[in-house]
């Protein structure tokens, strides 16, 4: 089983990549089903981001794989590479990533996966934050554009405006050059602000914990073992002191 799953990475990472693969395939279907210029622009930007992530994923896998050739030819590495190319015809190959996640669920089991995610809370939290950021960027931009696009006096009228507004709002920068004018847009903007504060606040805490926590914590020692070792050490030192004291007494008693 270990040999068959040698190309798989951590549980949280595989699930994260699998969810992104599902989202990218849904976006691809929306591009063909819904004929809307502004929707196409937002989804094209998101697919470009996905292509960059999937290319980095391919490089990570092929560099860390026990056998680069086995990963590329046997474990669909060629499909990972083609799926990361920004060509619409190749994006459907991202379904092979879903096959990898399915193998993980089948071989490991849901209960084991749950325990692994709970055990690696820091890593799981990071993947959740990244996923939330991507979801907020895509659906926040689409929703804000839909609400604000034709409102009187609106300044968020294009896909570029909506994406820019969502990015600066998530990052809590808020330049103020783009802002919602409708009540619904302000409600959506408030939600993006709250999510952005939570995402970056948690991400900052993760980085602080990563850089400040000790890399090699001291191994824990059983309390009973520590007490026993201390008593034995004190007893040995006491015996040595008594032996030296006996020698001193002999020297003092012996006539010069």
Secondary structure in CASP SS format (residue, H / E / C, confidence):
PFRMAT SS
TARGET T0000
AUTHOR 0000-0000-0000
METHOD secondary structure of the structure
MODEL  1
X C 1.00
X C 1.00
X C 1.00
X C 1.00
X C 1.00
X C 1.00
X C 1.00
X C 1.00
X C 1.00
X C 1.00
X H 1.00
X H 1.00
X H 1.00
X H 1.00
X H 1.00
X H 1.00
X H 1.00
X H 1.00
X H 1.00
X H 1.00
X H 1.00
X H 1.00
X H 1.00
X H 1.00
X H 1.00
X H 1.00
X H 1.00
X H 1.00
X H 1.00
X H 1.00
X H 1.00
X H 1.00
X H 1.00
X C 1.00
X C 1.00
X C 1.00
X H 1.00
X H 1.00
X H 1.00
X H 1.00
X H 1.00
X H 1.00
X H 1.00
X H 1.00
X H 1.00
X H 1.00
X H 1.00
X H 1.00
X H 1.00
X H 1.00
X H 1.00
X H 1.00
X H 1.00
X H 1.00
X H 1.00
X H 1.00
X H 1.00
X H 1.00
X H 1.00
X H 1.00
X H 1.00
X H 1.00
X H 1.00
X H 1.00
X C 1.00
X C 1.00
X C 1.00
X H 1.00
X H 1.00
X H 1.00
X H 1.00
X H 1.00
X H 1.00
X C 1.00
X C 1.00
X C 1.00
X H 1.00
X H 1.00
X H 1.00
X H 1.00
X H 1.00
X H 1.00
X H 1.00
X C 1.00
X C 1.00
X C 1.00
X C 1.00
X H 1.00
X H 1.00
X H 1.00
X H 1.00
X H 1.00
X H 1.00
X H 1.00
X H 1.00
X H 1.00
X H 1.00
X H 1.00
X H 1.00
X H 1.00
X H 1.00
X H 1.00
X H 1.00
X H 1.00
X H 1.00
X H 1.00
X H 1.00
X H 1.00
X C 1.00
X H 1.00
X H 1.00
X H 1.00
X H 1.00
X H 1.00
X H 1.00
X H 1.00
X H 1.00
X H 1.00
X H 1.00
X C 1.00
X H 1.00
X H 1.00
X H 1.00
X H 1.00
X H 1.00
X H 1.00
X H 1.00
X H 1.00
X H 1.00
X H 1.00
X H 1.00
X H 1.00
X H 1.00
X H 1.00
X H 1.00
X H 1.00
X H 1.00
X H 1.00
X H 1.00
X H 1.00
X H 1.00
X H 1.00
X H 1.00
X H 1.00
X H 1.00
X H 1.00
X H 1.00
X H 1.00
X C 1.00
X C 1.00
X C 1.00
X C 1.00
X C 1.00
X C 1.00
X C 1.00
X C 1.00
X C 1.00
X C 1.00
X H 1.00
X H 1.00
X H 1.00
X H 1.00
X H 1.00
X H 1.00
X H 1.00
X H 1.00
X H 1.00
X H 1.00
X H 1.00
X H 1.00
X C 1.00
X C 1.00
X C 1.00
X C 1.00
X C 1.00
X C 1.00
X C 1.00
X C 1.00
X C 1.00
X C 1.00
X C 1.00
X C 1.00
X H 1.00
X H 1.00
X H 1.00
X H 1.00
X H 1.00
X H 1.00
X H 1.00
X H 1.00
X H 1.00
X H 1.00
X H 1.00
X H 1.00
X H 1.00
X H 1.00
X H 1.00
X H 1.00
X H 1.00
X H 1.00
X H 1.00
X H 1.00
X H 1.00
X H 1.00
X H 1.00
X H 1.00
X H 1.00
X H 1.00
X H 1.00
X H 1.00
X H 1.00
X H 1.00
X C 1.00
X C 1.00
X C 1.00
X C 1.00
X C 1.00
X C 1.00
X C 1.00
X C 1.00
X C 1.00
X C 1.00
X H 1.00
X H 1.00
X H 1.00
X H 1.00
X H 1.00
X H 1.00
X H 1.00
X H 1.00
X H 1.00
X H 1.00
X H 1.00
X H 1.00
X H 1.00
X H 1.00
X H 1.00
X H 1.00
X H 1.00
X H 1.00
X H 1.00
X H 1.00
X H 1.00
X H 1.00
X H 1.00
X H 1.00
X H 1.00
X H 1.00
X H 1.00
X H 1.00
X H 1.00
X H 1.00
X H 1.00
X C 1.00
X C 1.00
X C 1.00
END
